[in-house]
């Protein structure tokens, strides 16, 4: 092991005071093997922007997930924006059904593309969109932008069948749920496309980075072009290129800009990390599942909501929700966790009810009170870190701390 890598890992493991619980949101997500892989790459390569290592990471990720195509970008938020942009280019302006509980970039991407969000409340069992409300709002031409929250699965066969029957388009946001499974398949293979995030605190990390995944050739080509300034040369389709060459003979083939695109490429360096981390993702996820099951089993069900649907789940965080609204109890929990140096985030994914956020309220008004389930999570929910190295003894202590409040 390189000395620098060894020192890095040593410092990562010394998080907090050993007398306290000291549970960070994430610990030791970049390992010595990852650092060594980076060092070896930097010593031997002279190309660091998007290139052959990015391509290899895309291919390996596609194999792992079970899709035909993947496009590596610089963040999960960029994956969201490119995906919705591709939907608008290929399918026209649409209403987009979105959850009230999600990350801001899901909603922002809809606004940026000049499309209209149609909000639905959540199902507390999955923290994803309430399927009854989605089905009522379905119609030909609509997009369903479904977020799988914190490792839980938001799908049902009824929902999938109704989406297909209506002619709607399903996009899965799997940024928080790498490796979660529905009916034997990984989340991210059920719709037109899916998005993943490789942010530092997630199941695996490229520090910053994201992936767009699809089985649709046309959608894949659009995403590749959008990722890099809208340039035609990014396409892998020779027939698409030839159609533009013949239509625009006055242009240099190397600089034909087909769409109003972005620069959302990632780097070879990020892809090196991705390839290194992907090797242990399944093993790490197995440990996360064990941790999460132990946490939920250890909670007092009279005080905390424990009926989350854990089938196929894969959670990088412990979801904590009060059984009943109780602001004083919630404040005591927050104080106790802070004293014990346990990191947490109020409101679950994205801080809670997106309809309460200024950038949404300024566009659609104050409609947040019409979504009671997400408001319950907003005011009385939080998440706590769940990482492979978290000791079972700490999970037991954490549950005791919470149950004693």
C-alpha positions in Angstrom: 0.0 0.0 0.0 1.3 3.5 -0.8 2.1 5.5 2.4 -0.2 8.4 1.4 -3.1 6.0 0.9 -2.4 4.3 4.3 -2.4 7.7 6.0 -5.6 8.7 4.3 -7.5 5.6 5.5 -6.1 5.9 9.0 -7.4 9.5 9.2 -10.8 8.5 7.8 -11.3 5.9 10.5 -10.6 8.2 13.4 -14.1 9.9 13.2 -15.3 11.4 16.5 -14.9 10.6 20.2 -14.7 6.8 21.0 -16.8 7.4 24.2 -19.7 8.6 22.1 -21.7 6.8 19.5 -20.0 8.9 16.8 -21.8 7.8 13.7 -21.2 9.9 10.6 -23.4 9.9 7.5 -20.6 8.1 5.7 -17.2 6.7 6.7 -14.3 5.2 4.8 -16.1 5.4 1.5 -12.8 6.0 -0.4 -10.5 3.1 0.5 -6.7 2.6 0.2 -7.4 0.4 -2.9 -9.2 3.3 -4.5 -6.4 5.8 -3.7 -3.8 3.3 -5.0 -5.8 2.9 -8.3 -5.8 6.6 -8.7 -2.1 6.9 -8.0 -1.3 4.2 -10.5 -3.5 5.9 -13.1 -1.9 9.3 -12.6 1.5 7.8 -13.0 0.8 6.1 -16.3 -1.8 8.2 -18.1 -1.6 11.4 -20.0 -5.3 11.9 -20.6 -7.6 12.9 -17.8 -10.8 14.1 -19.5 -13.6 11.9 -20.8 -11.9 9.0 -22.6 -11.4 5.2 -22.6 -11.6 4.7 -18.8 -15.0 6.5 -18.8 -16.1 4.2 -21.6 -15.0 1.1 -19.6 -16.8 2.3 -16.5 -20.0 2.8 -18.5 -19.7 -0.7 -19.9 -19.0 -2.3 -16.5 -21.9 -0.4 -14.9 -24.2 -1.5 -17.7 -23.3 -5.1 -17.1 -23.8 -4.8 -13.4 -27.2 -3.1 -13.7 -28.4 -5.1 -16.6 -29.0 -2.5 -19.3 -27.7 -1.9 -22.8 -26.4 1.6 -22.5 -24.9 3.9 -19.8 -23.7 7.5 -20.0 -21.3 8.8 -17.3 -21.8 12.4 -16.3 -20.5 14.8 -13.7 -23.3 14.4 -11.1 -26.6 12.8 -10.4 -28.2 16.2 -10.8 -26.7 16.4 -14.3 -28.1 12.9 -15.1 -31.6 14.2 -14.1 -31.3 17.3 -16.3 -30.0 15.5 -19.3 -32.6 12.8 -19.0 -35.5 15.3 -18.8 -33.9 17.3 -21.6 -33.8 14.2 -23.8 -37.4 13.4 -23.0 -38.4 16.9 -24.2 -36.3 16.6 -27.4 -37.7 13.2 -28.3 -41.2 13.3 -26.9 -42.1 17.0 -26.8 -43.1 19.2 -23.9 -44.9 17.1 -21.2 -46.4 17.3 -17.8 -44.1 15.4 -15.4 -45.6 13.5 -12.5 -43.1 14.0 -9.6 -43.0 13.1 -5.9 -43.2 15.7 -3.1 -40.3 13.9 -1.5 -37.2 13.9 -3.7 -34.0 15.7 -4.4 -34.3 19.3 -5.7 -32.7 18.5 -9.1 -35.5 16.3 -10.1 -37.9 19.2 -9.8 -35.4 21.7 -11.1 -34.8 19.7 -14.3 -38.5 19.9 -15.0 -38.5 23.7 -14.6 -35.3 24.1 -16.6 -36.8 22.3 -19.5 -40.0 24.4 -19.5 -42.2 21.5 -18.5 -44.8 21.4 -15.7 -44.4 19.3 -12.5 -47.5 17.5 -11.3 -47.0 16.7 -7.6 -48.3 13.6 -5.7 -48.0 12.7 -2.1 -45.9 9.8 -0.8 -46.7 6.3 0.6 -45.1 6.1 4.0 -44.3 2.4 3.5 -41.9 3.2 0.6 -41.4 7.0 0.9 -42.0 7.0 -2.9 -45.0 8.3 -4.8 -48.4 7.1 -3.7 -49.4 4.8 -6.6 -53.1 5.6 -6.3 -52.4 9.3 -6.9 -50.0 8.6 -9.8 -52.6 6.4 -11.5 -55.3 9.1 -11.2 -53.0 11.6 -12.9 -51.7 9.3 -15.7 -52.5 10.0 -19.3 -51.0 9.6 -22.7 -48.1 12.0 -23.0 -47.2 12.3 -19.4 -43.8 11.4 -17.9 -43.6 9.7 -14.5 -40.4 10.7 -12.7 -40.3 8.2 -9.9 -37.7 8.5 -7.1 -36.7 5.4 -5.1 -36.0 7.1 -1.8 -33.1 6.1 0.4 -32.8 2.5 -0.8 -36.6 1.6 -0.8 -38.4 0.4 -3.9 -41.2 2.6 -5.2 -42.5 0.1 -7.8 -45.5 -2.2 -7.9 -46.7 -4.4 -10.8 -50.0 -2.5 -10.8 -48.2 0.8 -11.2 -46.0 -0.5 -14.0 -49.0 -2.0 -15.8 -51.0 1.3 -15.5 -48.1 3.3 -16.8 -47.7 1.1 -19.8 -51.5 1.0 -20.5 -51.7 4.8 -20.3 -48.8 5.4 -22.8 -46.9 7.4 -20.2 -43.1 7.3 -19.9 -41.4 6.0 -16.7 -38.1 7.5 -15.6 -36.5 6.0 -12.5 -34.4 8.2 -10.2 -32.2 5.5 -8.4 -29.6 8.0 -7.1 -30.2 6.8 -3.5 -30.9 3.1 -4.2 -28.0 1.3 -5.9 -28.6 -2.4 -5.9 -32.2 -2.3 -4.6 -34.2 -5.0 -6.3 -37.8 -5.5 -7.6 -38.9 -9.0 -8.8 -35.3 -10.2 -9.2 -34.1 -7.2 -11.2 -32.2 -4.1 -10.0 -34.1 -0.9 -9.9 -33.2 1.2 -12.9 -34.2 -1.2 -15.6 -38.0 -0.8 -15.6 -38.5 2.5 -17.5 -37.3 4.4 -20.5 -34.3 5.5 -18.6 -32.8 5.7 -15.0 -30.5 8.0 -13.2 -27.8 7.2 -10.6 -25.6 9.4 -8.4 -22.1 8.6 -7.2 -21.8 11.4 -4.6 -19.5 10.8 -1.7 -22.2 9.7 0.8 -24.0 7.3 -1.5 -23.6 3.5 -2.0 -20.5 4.0 -4.1 -18.6 7.1 -5.0 -16.7 8.8 -7.7 -16.6 11.9 -5.4 -19.0 13.6 -7.8 -20.6 11.8 -10.7 -23.8 10.3 -12.1 -25.0 7.8 -14.7 -27.9 7.7 -17.2 -29.0 4.2 -18.1 -31.3 3.0 -20.9 -32.0 0.2 -23.3 -33.3 2.7 -25.9 -30.7 3.4 -28.7 -32.2 6.7 -29.7 -32.4 7.9 -26.1 -28.8 6.8 -25.5 -27.6 8.8 -28.5 -29.5 11.9 -27.4 -27.9 11.7 -23.9 -24.4 11.3 -25.3 -24.9 14.3 -27.5 -26.4 16.5 -24.8 -23.6 15.6 -22.4 -21.0 17.2 -24.6 -22.3 20.6 -26.0 -24.8 19.0 -28.3 -22.0 17.8 -30.6 -23.0 15.2 -33.2 -19.5 13.6 -33.1 -20.4 12.2 -29.6 -23.0 10.0 -31.2 -22.1 6.3 -31.9 -24.7 6.1 -34.6 -23.2 6.3 -38.1 -26.7 6.6 -39.7 -27.5 9.6 -37.5 -24.2 11.2 -38.4 -24.7 10.6 -42.1 -28.2 12.2 -42.0 -26.7 15.4 -40.6 -23.7 15.4 -42.9 -26.0 15.3 -45.9 -28.4 17.9 -44.6 -25.7 20.3 -43.5 -22.9 20.0 -46.1 -21.6 23.5 -45.3 -20.6 22.4 -41.7 -17.4 20.9 -40.5 -18.4 17.3 -39.5 -16.4 17.7 -36.3 -18.4 20.6 -35.2 -22.1 20.0 -35.9 -24.1 21.0 -32.8 -27.4 19.2 -33.1 -29.1 20.2 -29.8 -28.7 23.0 -27.3 -26.5 20.8 -25.1 -24.4 21.1 -21.9 -20.8 20.3 -20.8 -21.6 17.6 -18.2 -18.8 15.2 -19.0 -17.0 13.6 -16.1 -13.3 12.7 -16.1 -11.1 9.6 -16.4 -10.1 10.2 -12.8 -13.7 9.8 -11.6 -14.1 6.7 -13.7 -11.0 5.1 -12.2 -12.7 5.5 -8.8 -16.0 4.1 -10.1 -14.3 1.0 -11.5 -12.5 0.4 -8.3 -15.6 0.9 -6.1 -17.9 -1.2 -8.3 -15.8 -4.3 -7.5 -17.1 -4.3 -3.9 -20.5 -2.7 -4.3 -22.5 -5.9 -3.9 -20.5 -7.0 -0.8 -21.0 -3.6 0.8 -24.7 -3.6 0.0 -25.1 -6.9 1.7 -23.7 -5.4 4.9 -25.9 -2.3 4.5 -29.0 -4.6 4.3 -28.0 -6.4 7.4 -27.4 -3.1 9.2 -30.8 -1.7 8.2 -32.7 -4.8 9.2 -31.1 -4.7 12.6 -31.9 -1.0 13.0 -35.6 -1.4 12.2 -35.9 -4.5 14.3 -34.3 -2.7 17.3 -36.7 0.2 17.3 -39.7 0.5 19.6 -42.7 0.3 17.1 -44.9 2.2 19.6 -42.7 5.2 19.2 -41.4 4.8 15.6 -42.8 3.9 12.3 -41.4 0.5 11.3 -43.6 -0.7 8.5 -41.3 0.3 5.7 -41.4 -2.1 2.8 -37.9 -3.7 3.1 -38.3 -6.3 0.4 -35.4 -5.8 -2.1 -34.3 -2.6 -0.3 -30.7 -1.5 -0.1 -30.3 1.5 2.2 -27.2 3.7 2.7 -29.1 5.5 5.6 -31.4 4.5 8.5 -34.8 6.1 8.0 -36.3 7.3 11.3 -39.9 8.5 11.5 -42.0 9.1 14.6 -45.1 7.0 15.0 -47.1 10.1 15.9 -46.6 13.9 15.5 -44.6 15.1 18.5 -42.4 18.1 18.1 -41.0 18.0 21.6 -40.0 14.3 21.2 -38.5 15.0 17.8 -36.4 17.9 19.3 -35.2 15.6 22.1 -34.1 13.0 19.6 -32.2 15.6 17.6 -30.5 16.9 20.8 -29.6 13.3 22.0 -28.1 12.4 18.6 -26.1 15.7 18.5 -24.7 15.0 22.0 -23.6 11.5 20.9 -22.0 12.9 17.7 -24.4 11.1 15.4 -25.0 12.9 12.1 -28.5 13.1 10.8 -30.5 15.0 8.2 -34.0 16.2 9.0 -36.8 15.6 6.5 -35.4 12.5 4.8 -34.4 12.9 1.2 -33.9 16.5 0.1 -34.9 17.9 3.4 -38.6 17.0 3.2 -41.6 18.5 1.4 -40.3 20.0 -1.9 -43.5 22.0 -2.1 -42.3 24.1 0.8 -39.1 25.1 -1.0 -38.9 28.7 -2.3 -38.0 27.7 -5.9 -41.2 25.6 -6.1 -43.6 28.0 -4.2 -42.6 30.9 -6.4 -43.8 29.0 -9.4 -46.8 27.1 -8.3 -47.9 28.8 -5.0 -48.4 27.5 -1.5 -49.9 24.1 -2.1 -47.8 22.1 0.5 -50.5 21.5 3.0 -52.4 19.3 0.6 -49.7 16.6 1.0 -50.0 15.2 4.6 -47.8 12.2 4.3 -44.8 14.1 3.1 -45.4 16.8 5.7 -45.3 14.0 8.4 -41.8 13.1 7.1 -40.9 16.8 6.7 -41.5 17.6 10.4 -41.0 14.2 12.1 -38.6 12.3 10.0 -34.8 12.1 9.6 -32.1 9.7 8.4 -28.9 8.5 9.9 -25.8 7.1 8.2 -25.5 3.4 7.3 -22.2 2.3 5.9 -20.5 -1.1 5.6 -18.1 -0.5 8.5 -20.7 0.4 11.0 -20.4 -2.0 14.0 -23.5 -3.9 15.1 -22.8 -2.8 18.7 -23.2 0.8 17.6 -26.6 -0.1 16.0 -27.7 -1.6 19.3 -26.6 1.4 21.2 -28.3 3.7 18.8 -31.6 1.9 19.0 -31.4 1.9 22.8 -30.7 5.6 22.8 -33.8 6.3 20.6 -36.1 3.9 22.5 -35.2 5.6 25.8 -36.3 9.0 24.7 
